[in-house]
């Protein structure tokens, strides 16, 4: 996708070092966006990572038989994902909507990770890759004949949140937060500022300041 975006690859790498989903969620709460965190239950395949990138939504449709030609929509979506994007998909199917080969395919197209509101497979290989993939769990069932995926240019609903192309995805061990595209820079700047205040709070209480006084001074807890 060619939509103008505020951060390039290097900047996103730096944000992955400095941001946390909780920080971003707090800032969104303060702006009145209190439903931007995906429902609890989506867990990272590899822990101790922070995923930051731009949403690439796909639609998943449940089917009951294999098509004549498999994976048409999926392959088109894999071919067209862009640098710094995060594959986003949601389904109620018990088939795996993601796996190691799809992870490999988008990783080497410059994508940053996957949010699968559903099941994945090939878990040991995905974990060995170290590629950020969030899911609800695992299933050995192949997608072929059970679901069809295709890319879309409009928002989709994922785990209770509307996700549009170009929204900023921030995911870590605490969960996944979606920042609307129009708010990205405002939210990121505020989250980084809050992170700095949290560091000052830590130093102050470690040096003996009462937590209530530190809260009054720095406004974070």
C-alpha positions in Angstrom: 0.0 0.0 0.0 1.3 3.5 -0.9 -0.4 5.5 1.8 2.0 8.1 3.3 3.2 6.9 6.7 5.0 8.9 9.4 7.8 6.3 10.2 10.2 4.4 8.0 11.7 1.1 8.8 14.5 2.4 10.9 12.1 4.6 12.9 9.8 1.6 13.5 12.7 -0.5 14.7 13.5 2.3 17.2 9.9 2.5 18.3 9.9 -1.3 18.9 12.7 -0.7 21.4 10.9 2.2 23.1 7.1 1.5 23.0 4.9 -0.9 24.9 1.3 -1.8 24.2 0.3 -0.6 27.7 1.8 2.8 27.2 0.0 3.2 23.9 -3.3 2.0 25.3 -3.1 4.5 28.1 -2.6 7.4 25.7 -5.5 6.2 23.6 -7.7 6.0 26.7 -6.8 9.6 27.5 -7.8 10.7 24.0 -11.2 9.0 24.4 -10.3 5.9 22.3 -11.0 3.3 24.9 -11.7 0.3 22.6 -8.4 0.0 20.7 -6.9 -3.0 22.5 -7.7 -6.4 20.9 -9.6 -8.8 23.2 -7.4 -10.7 25.6 -6.4 -14.1 24.4 -4.2 -13.2 21.5 -0.8 -14.4 22.5 2.6 -14.0 20.9 4.3 -17.1 19.5 7.6 -15.7 20.6 7.7 -13.7 23.9 9.8 -10.7 24.7 9.3 -9.0 21.4 7.5 -5.8 20.5 5.8 -5.7 17.1 5.3 -2.2 15.6 4.0 -1.8 12.0 1.2 -0.7 9.7 -1.9 -2.8 9.4 -2.5 -4.9 6.2 -6.0 -6.3 6.7 -7.3 -9.4 5.0 -10.8 -10.9 5.0 -11.2 -14.6 5.9 -14.3 -16.4 4.5 -15.3 -19.8 5.7 -15.9 -22.4 2.9 -17.0 -26.0 2.9 -15.0 -27.5 0.0 -11.7 -27.1 -1.7 -11.8 -24.8 -4.7 -10.7 -25.8 -8.2 -7.6 -23.6 -7.7 -6.5 -23.3 -4.1 -5.1 -20.2 -2.3 -5.9 -17.7 -5.1 -6.8 -14.9 -2.7 -4.2 -15.8 -0.2 -1.4 -15.8 -2.7 -2.5 -12.5 -4.1 -2.4 -11.0 -0.6 1.0 -12.5 0.1 2.3 -11.1 -3.2 1.1 -7.6 -2.4 2.0 -7.0 1.2 4.4 -4.2 1.6 7.5 -3.3 3.7 6.7 -2.5 7.3 3.2 -3.9 7.2 1.5 -6.3 9.6 -0.8 -9.0 8.2 -4.1 -8.9 10.1 -6.8 -11.6 9.8 -9.7 -12.8 11.8 -11.9 -15.9 11.7 -14.1 -18.1 13.8 -12.9 -21.2 11.8 -10.9 -23.9 13.6 -8.6 -24.2 10.6 -5.1 -22.6 10.8 -5.1 -19.2 9.0 -1.3 -18.9 9.3 1.8 -21.0 9.4 5.6 -21.1 8.7 5.5 -20.8 4.9 3.2 -17.7 5.0 5.5 -16.2 7.7 8.5 -16.8 5.6 6.7 -15.4 2.5 5.9 -12.0 4.1 9.0 -11.8 6.2 11.1 -11.7 3.0 8.8 -9.1 1.5 9.7 -6.8 4.4 6.6 -7.3 6.5 7.0 -7.0 10.3 4.6 -9.6 11.7 1.1 -11.2 11.8 -2.0 -10.7 13.9 -4.1 -13.9 13.5 -7.4 -13.6 15.4 -7.7 -17.4 15.0 -5.4 -20.4 14.9 -2.0 -21.0 13.5 0.2 -24.0 12.8 3.8 -24.9 12.3 4.4 -23.4 15.7 7.9 -24.7 16.4 9.2 -23.4 13.0 7.5 -20.1 13.4 9.0 -19.8 16.9 12.5 -20.8 15.6 12.2 -18.0 12.9 11.6 -15.4 15.6 9.0 -13.8 13.4 6.3 -12.0 15.5 3.0 -13.8 15.2 0.1 -13.4 17.5 -2.8 -15.9 17.6 -5.5 -17.5 19.8 -3.9 -20.9 19.6 -2.9 -23.7 17.3 -4.5 -26.1 15.0 -3.1 -28.6 12.5 -6.0 -28.2 10.1 -5.1 -26.8 6.6 -6.9 -23.7 5.3 -7.5 -25.2 1.9 -11.2 -26.1 1.6 -12.0 -24.6 5.0 -11.3 -20.8 4.6 -10.3 -18.3 1.9 -8.3 -15.2 2.5 -8.1 -12.1 0.4 -6.7 -8.6 0.8 -9.1 -5.6 1.3 -8.8 -1.8 1.3 -11.4 -1.2 3.9 -11.5 -1.7 7.7 -12.2 -5.1 9.2 -13.3 -6.2 12.7 -10.6 -8.0 14.6 -11.1 -9.2 18.2 -13.6 -6.4 18.9 -11.6 -3.5 17.2 -11.9 -1.9 13.8 -8.6 -2.2 11.9 -8.0 -0.1 8.8 -5.2 -0.3 6.3 -2.3 1.9 7.6 -3.3 1.9 11.3 -0.4 1.4 13.6 -0.2 -2.0 15.3 1.7 -2.3 18.6 1.9 -5.8 20.1 3.9 -7.4 22.9 3.5 -9.8 25.8 0.6 -7.7 27.2 -1.5 -7.7 24.1 -2.1 -5.8 20.8 -3.2 -2.2 20.4 -4.4 -0.5 17.2 -3.7 3.2 16.7 -5.9 4.9 14.1 -3.8 6.2 11.2 -4.8 9.8 11.9 -3.6 9.7 15.5 -0.3 7.8 15.0 2.2 10.7 15.6 0.2 12.2 18.4 -0.1 8.9 20.2 3.5 7.9 19.7 4.8 11.2 20.9 2.7 11.1 24.0 3.6 7.5 24.7 7.3 8.3 24.5 6.8 11.2 26.8 4.9 9.1 29.3 7.7 6.5 29.1 10.2 9.2 30.1 8.0 10.2 33.1 7.8 6.6 34.2 11.6 6.4 34.2 11.7 9.5 36.5 9.1 7.9 38.8 11.2 4.7 39.1 14.3 6.6 40.0 12.5 8.8 42.5 10.9 5.9 44.4 14.1 3.9 44.4 15.8 6.9 46.0 13.2 7.0 48.8 10.4 9.3 47.5 7.0 8.2 48.6 4.9 6.8 45.8 2.2 9.3 46.4 4.6 12.2 46.1 6.2 10.7 42.9 2.7 10.3 41.4 1.9 13.9 42.2 5.2 15.1 40.7 5.2 12.9 37.5 1.6 12.0 37.0 2.2 8.4 36.2 1.6 5.1 37.9 
